[in-house]
Amino acid sequence: MCLFQYDDDPEPEEQVPAGPLYVPVRPGTAEVVVRLLRTPLGARTAVGFTGPEQLGAVFGAEQPWIRLSEAALRSMTEPLGVSLLTIDPTFTAPAVTGAAASRPVAVPAAVSAVRGATAARTA
């Protein structure tokens, strides 16, 4: 974030609390458990949505949720080592299933040819 604020800069220097969030949960042993996700780079993040429509667009209409403040969500996830909070994420990828994870990946012929030529030069 930029340390300087300019007259035409629409963003404030300090982050404003998001207000009550719709937080996706899953059934737990006692009550419900807050769902944690991963960013595209693999960091764990808590997620919250500003409305049930945004949550439903990502997780589906049947996804259970609870309302939490940003501060409450952060205090629940920080002991787990999760300090990142993503609000209104718009894209999620489906989980990799066991069958898809164990299936070999096809390498294009051009890549195989380059690998073969490189191996021949080093041998």
C-alpha positions as CSV (number, residue, x, y, z in Angstrom):
1,M,0.0,0.0,0.0
2,C,1.3,3.5,-0.8
3,L,2.5,5.5,2.1
4,F,1.5,8.8,0.5
5,Q,-2.0,10.0,-0.2
6,Y,-2.8,12.2,-3.2
7,D,-5.8,14.4,-3.8
8,D,-7.1,12.1,-6.6
9,D,-6.5,8.9,-4.6
10,P,-9.8,7.3,-3.8
11,E,-8.4,4.7,-1.4
12,P,-7.8,5.7,2.3
13,E,-4.5,5.0,4.0
14,E,-6.1,2.9,6.7
15,Q,-8.2,-0.2,6.0
16,V,-11.8,0.3,7.0
17,P,-13.5,-2.6,8.8
18,A,-15.7,-4.6,6.5
19,G,-18.7,-4.8,8.9
20,P,-20.7,-7.9,9.5
21,L,-19.6,-10.7,7.1
22,Y,-21.3,-13.8,5.8
23,V,-18.7,-16.5,6.6
24,P,-18.9,-20.0,5.1
25,V,-18.9,-22.8,7.6
26,R,-18.9,-26.6,7.6
27,P,-20.3,-29.0,10.2
28,G,-18.0,-29.8,13.0
29,T,-17.9,-32.2,15.9
30,A,-19.6,-29.8,18.3
31,E,-21.1,-26.9,16.3
32,V,-19.8,-25.5,13.0
33,V,-16.3,-24.8,11.8
34,V,-15.2,-21.7,9.8
35,R,-14.0,-22.8,6.3
36,L,-10.5,-21.7,5.4
37,L,-9.3,-21.5,1.9
38,R,-6.0,-21.0,0.1
39,T,-4.9,-18.1,-2.1
40,P,-3.6,-18.9,-5.6
41,L,0.0,-18.8,-4.1
42,G,-1.0,-21.3,-1.4
43,A,-1.4,-19.1,1.7
44,R,-4.2,-20.0,4.0
45,T,-6.9,-17.3,4.2
46,A,-10.2,-16.8,6.0
47,V,-13.0,-15.6,3.7
48,G,-16.0,-13.4,4.3
49,F,-18.7,-12.1,2.0
50,T,-20.6,-8.8,2.2
51,G,-23.8,-10.5,1.2
52,P,-25.4,-13.9,0.9
53,E,-25.6,-13.5,-2.9
54,Q,-21.8,-13.2,-3.2
55,L,-21.3,-16.2,-0.9
56,G,-23.8,-18.3,-3.0
57,A,-22.2,-17.3,-6.3
58,V,-18.9,-18.8,-5.1
59,F,-20.0,-21.8,-2.9
60,G,-23.6,-22.5,-4.1
61,A,-26.9,-21.7,-2.5
62,E,-26.8,-24.6,-0.1
63,Q,-23.5,-23.5,1.6
64,P,-24.2,-22.9,5.3
65,W,-22.9,-19.6,6.7
66,I,-22.8,-17.6,9.9
67,R,-22.6,-13.8,10.5
68,L,-19.4,-12.6,12.1
69,S,-17.7,-9.3,12.4
70,E,-14.3,-8.9,10.8
71,A,-12.7,-8.7,14.3
72,A,-14.4,-11.9,15.4
73,L,-13.3,-13.7,12.3
74,R,-9.7,-12.6,12.7
75,S,-9.6,-13.5,16.4
76,M,-10.9,-17.0,15.5
77,T,-8.4,-17.7,12.8
78,E,-5.2,-16.0,14.1
79,P,-4.5,-18.8,16.7
80,L,-4.5,-21.2,13.7
81,G,-1.8,-19.1,12.1
82,V,-4.2,-17.5,9.6
83,S,-3.7,-13.8,9.5
84,L,-5.0,-13.1,5.9
85,L,-8.6,-12.3,5.4
86,T,-10.1,-12.2,1.9
87,I,-13.4,-10.4,1.4
88,D,-15.7,-11.2,-1.5
89,P,-13.4,-13.6,-3.4
90,T,-14.8,-14.1,-6.9
91,F,-13.1,-17.2,-8.1
92,T,-12.5,-20.6,-6.6
93,A,-11.3,-23.8,-8.3
94,P,-12.8,-27.2,-7.5
95,A,-10.9,-29.4,-5.2
96,V,-8.7,-32.0,-6.8
97,T,-10.1,-35.5,-6.2
98,G,-8.1,-38.6,-5.6
99,A,-8.7,-39.9,-9.2
100,A,-7.7,-36.6,-10.8
101,A,-4.6,-36.2,-8.6
102,S,-3.3,-39.7,-9.4
103,R,-3.9,-39.5,-13.2
104,P,-0.6,-38.8,-15.1
105,V,-0.3,-35.4,-16.9
106,A,0.3,-35.6,-20.7
107,V,3.4,-33.8,-21.8
108,P,3.1,-32.2,-25.3
109,A,5.4,-33.7,-28.0
110,A,7.3,-30.4,-28.4
111,V,8.3,-30.4,-24.7
112,S,9.3,-34.1,-24.9
113,A,11.5,-33.4,-27.9
114,V,13.2,-30.5,-26.1
115,R,13.8,-32.6,-23.0
116,G,15.2,-35.4,-25.1
117,A,17.6,-33.1,-27.0
118,T,18.8,-31.6,-23.7
119,A,19.4,-35.0,-22.1
120,A,21.3,-36.1,-25.2
121,R,23.6,-33.0,-25.0
122,T,24.4,-33.6,-21.3
123,A,25.1,-37.3,-21.7
